[in-house]
Amino acid sequence: GSSQDGGGHAGPRGNVPAFLTKLWTLVEDPDTDPLICWSPSGNSFHVFDQGQFAKEVLPKYFKHNNMASFVRQLNMYGFRKVVHIEQGGLVKPEKDDTEFQHPYFIRGQEHLLENIKRKVTSVSFLLYQQENRLLGISSAAFVLVVEMMRMASDRPREEARRSACRPLLQPAPLPSAPALLSQAS
């Protein structure tokens, strides 16, 4: 890759995972533009010719040449595939062009990278999935257990919220008959 500025802005890279730093370098590198580059808006990036990208570019930056692994990593960090209306399924895209987007992955805004967090649930889910296969627990059962644990951890907060709102929700006492009569006169 080309390093024009030698990585002058050392700030955010300390807290940024290697995958994101490499991805940023990859998208920024003009030498890789025929296969991966920013969209014109700078709010997303394109991967062209996935086969060639996986074979030629991925091994230079990552320890593999597997496009599916690369996409899985993107998903783990919350990147989303951009689907255009004309790609709704009926019209086959002209060229092999996949576009990915993340609200904190924006051209010229490298400092935002530290806001991109790996989805902990998906990682722990994958680990538990492997563990649970050994224990014979289905993925569906695991999802239910996780959901029940989440609900249980939310309960104290929910109770506190309810008790804080309770005085507001109490109906106002109705005026007594003598009070109504004195207002009428």
Buried (B, 14 or more C-beta within 10 A) or exposed (E): EEEEEEEEEEEBBEEBBEBBBBBBBBBBBEEBEEBBBBBEEEBBBBBBBBEEBBEBBBEEBBEEBEBEBBBEBBBBBBBEEBEEEEBEEEEEEEEEEBBBBBEBBBBEEBEBBBBBEBEEEBEEBEEBEEEBEEEEBEEEEBEEEBEEEEEEEEEEEEEEEEEEEEEEEEEEEEEEEEEEEEEEE
